[in-house]
Amino acid sequence: MAAPFRHLFGPVPSRRLGRSLGLDLIPLKTCTQNCVFCQVAPTDALTAERREWVPTDEILAEWDHWKTSGGTEDIVTLSGSGEPTLHARFGEILRRVRRTGAPKTALFTNGTLLHLPEVRRGAAEADLVKITLSAPDEGTFRRLHRPASGITLANLVEGARLFRAEYPGTIWLEVMLLPGWNDSPAQLRALAALARTIRPDAIDLNTAIRPPLAGLRIPPLSPEALAAAAPLFDPPARVPPPPREPDYRLMPDDDLLRLLVRHPVSLDSVRRAYAAAPAGELPSRIARLRLRTEAGHLCAPAP
């Protein structure tokens, strides 16, 4: 759907959620962490300050435009260019979109602010909350996530435990495993033990499938290694299938740019969509998109 959206993107085909419409509440790239595996960009605004980073009225106006123009989705997800719980009114946004036509809502969070009661109250407005837990100890947490001052693994885990005790909805944990960073047998056992104390409804094991853009080249963990780690967790972790990529060739330029800024993909993924296209069509389109933005990492080289 062609529209002047700045804060909405997608719908993105999600492996588990169907057509997921993203609401982006945070400027690129503002976050509580600068994770080595981040697919969006290096964090240049590393902060734990909660405020109205993007005007709430702008976000809700775009949502209203989407719905009145006939937009459809299976779920509305708060995610995108940074940590959504940094936005001081994210709970109000979740409540409003659910009341005005969203079938379901989800919050994708790194969990670093859940120790704050006001953040837990906001998160409770979502039908589903996905929390990232990828470090078994403070040292690994600091190396892997490179957090803002005052952000600790201890607070993350305690906040997630408190949220579980208060929240009747669905909690998923996402564990990002990277070879040589957090996948030793001892680290996996410790991660599984931490996850058990949070009592999630489901656990997903992921790895760096899309190209990390935080300055490091990190290979993915093999499917065999992910499958071997899954039974250590309780409940046993799920290993999601490879992501379904949209048909990039059919997407209007505006829609494709909004998607790729927040979900960069390898150039090989885009090439596959253009496999049957006339020679020169893909290079021509990449050149045209790059004229539209200075973000030269939109289509990153395959790792």
N, C-alpha and C positions, 0 to 999 in steps of 0.2 A: 504494500500500500504506500503510494507516494504521499509523503506528508512532511512538514517541517519539524521533525522530531529531533530534539537534542538529548533527551534523557530516556527515551524508550528505544529499545533495540530488539530485533528478532521479529517474530518468534523463532527461537533457536530449537532445532530438533534435539530433544534430550533423550538420553538412553533410558531413563526411568520415569520421566515426567511428561512425556509427550511434547506438545508445542508450548514452549516456555517463553513468555514475553518478559523481557528484562526491564526493570526500572533501575536506572543508574542515579544514585543520590549523591555521588562523590566526584569531585573533579579528578581527572587523570593527572597524576597518580598520587593519591592521598590515602595513606594507610597507617595502621599501627605497626606494620611489619614491612620488611623488604626481603621477602622470601627468595631463596636462591632459585626456586623452581617456578616463579611467577611467570605466567604466560602473557601478561598485559604489558608491563614495562617496569623498569627500576623505579622504586619509590623515591620521588624527589621532595615530597612533603611527608616526612616521617613524624607522626604525631599521635598523641592520645587525647587531643582536645576535641570535645564534643560540641558541635554548634551546627547551625543551619547552613551547611556548606553550599547547598544548591537551594534556591527558593522553593519552598514547598508548593506554593501556588503555581509555579511553572510546571512542576512535575504533574500535579493533579490536573492542570489544564490540558497537558498532552494526553494524559490518561482519558480524560473526558472526550477529547477529539478522536482518539483511537476507537472508543466504544461507539460514539455517535456516527462514525464513518463506517461502521460495520466490521471492525476488527474482531477477530476471534482468537482464542488461546485456550489451552488446557489448564494453565497455571500462570500466575504472575509471580516473578521471582525478583527479590531485591539482591542485586549483584552487579558486577561491572567493573568500574575503574578504581575501586578501593574498598575499604571496609565499611559496609553500609551502616553499622551501628554507630559510627562516628556522627551520623546525621542526627541532630537532637530531636527531630520529629518523625523518625522512621516508623515508629509504632502508629502514629496518627495516619501516616500514608497507607500502611497495611490495612488499618481499619476502614479507611475510606474506599480503597479499591475493592475490598471484599463486599462492602455494602452497596457498591454501584456496579456490580456485574461480574467480578472475577470469580471463576468457578472454584479456584483454590489459590492460596498464597503460600509462598515459601521465603524463608530468609536464609541466605548462604553467608555464614559468618566465620571468621577465624577464631571466635570465642574469647578474644582477649579482653573484652569489656563486660562480659557476662557477670563478673563479680560485683558490678554496680546494680543496685536494685532497680533504678530507672531503666536500665538497658534490658533487664529481665522482664520488666513489665511491658516494654515495647515489643520484645521478641515473642511474648505470649500471644500477640495478636495474629501471628502466622499459624497456618495449619501444619506446616512442616518447618523445622529448623535443622539445617545441616551445619555441623560444627567440625572444624578441622582440628585433628589431634595427630601430630606426626612426630613428636619428640618424646622420648622416654625419660629425659632428665634435663635439667637446666642448661648444662653445657651444650648438649645437642640442640636444644631449643634456640639458644643464642646463635649457634653456627648456622642452623638451617633457616631460621626466620628473621634474624637480624632485627630485633624489635626496637621500638621507641623506648626511651627512658621510662622506667617504672613498669613496663610490661614484662610479666614473668609467667612461666609455665605453671607455677603454684597457683597464681590467681586464676589462670585459665581453667585449670582442673576444678578448683573450688567453685568457680562461677558456674561451670557446667553441672556440677553435682547439685548446687542449690537450684538451678533452673529445672533440672529433672524432678526435684522434689516438689516444685511449685506448678509445673506445666503438664497438663493432661494430654497435650498433642503429641505429634510424632517427632522424634529426634533421631536423626542419622548422624553418625560419625564418619568423616572422611579421613582416611589415613593415607597420606602421600608417602610412598616408599621410593627411595633413591639409592642406587647401588653405591656403597661406600660411605653413605651418610647416616643411614638409620636402619640398615637391613641385616645387621649381624644377628646371630641367634639370641644373644643376650638382650640386645635392643628390642627385638621383636617380642620376646617374653615380657619385658618390662612395659612395652607399649600395650600389649594385650591386658596386662594387669591393671594399668591405669584406665583403659577403656572400660573394663569391667566395673570399676567404681562409679562410672557415670550412668550405667544401665541404659544404654541406647536401645532403640527399637531395631536398628540395623546398622551395620558397619560396611563401608565400601573401601576396598583397597585400590588405590590408584597409583599411577606413576607418571612420569613426564612424557605424556603422549604428544601434546602440542609443544611447539618450540619454546623453551624458557627464554625470557628476554631480559633477565636481570643481570646480564653480563657474564654468565657462566654457561658452558655447554655441558649438559647433563644427559647422559643416555638413559633410556627407560629401563626399568627392571623387567626381566623376561616374564612372559606369561606363566612359565613353569614356576618361577620363584614366587610370584604372587599367589598362585594356586597352593603352593606348599605352605605359605604363611597363613592362609585363610583359616584353617582349623584351629589355630592358636587362640583365636578371639571368641568371645562369648557375647552375643550369638556369633556363630561362625561367619566370618566376613564374606561378603560378596565380591567377586572380581567382575566389574562391569565389562561388557563387550566393547570393542572399539567404537568410538563415537560415530554417530551417523552424521555425515557432512551434508549440508544443504546443496542444492544444485546452484552453484555460484554463477553459472552461465546465464541462468534465467532471472537472477536477482537484479533489480534496478541499481544503478550506481550508488544512489543515496543509501539504500538499504544495505548494500554490500559494505560500504564504508563504515556505517554505524556498527555492523556486526564485527568486521575485522579489527576495528580499533579496540574492541573489548575481548574478542576471541580470535587472536591471530592463529593462523594455520600455516602448515608448511606449503611451500610452493608446489610440491608434489601432489598435495591434496587438490589444489586448484587445477593443476594440469589434468588430473583424472576427469574432472568435470568437462574439460575442453578436449577430451581425447578424440571425439568425432568432429570437432570444429574445423573450419578451413584454416590452413596454415596462416599464421600471422594474427589471428583473431585474439589470442591470449596476450601476446606481447603488446598489441595495440591497446587492449583494455588496461593492462597494468600501467602502461605509460599514461593513459588518460586519468586513472585513479591517482597516480602520484602527482599529477598536476593539481589535483583537488586537495591535497594534504601534504604537509611536510613530514608526516609520520612514515619514514622510510622503512619501518619494520613491519608494515602491514602484512606482507607475504614474506615470512622469514624462510631462509634456507632450511631444508630438511636436515635434522641432526644426523 
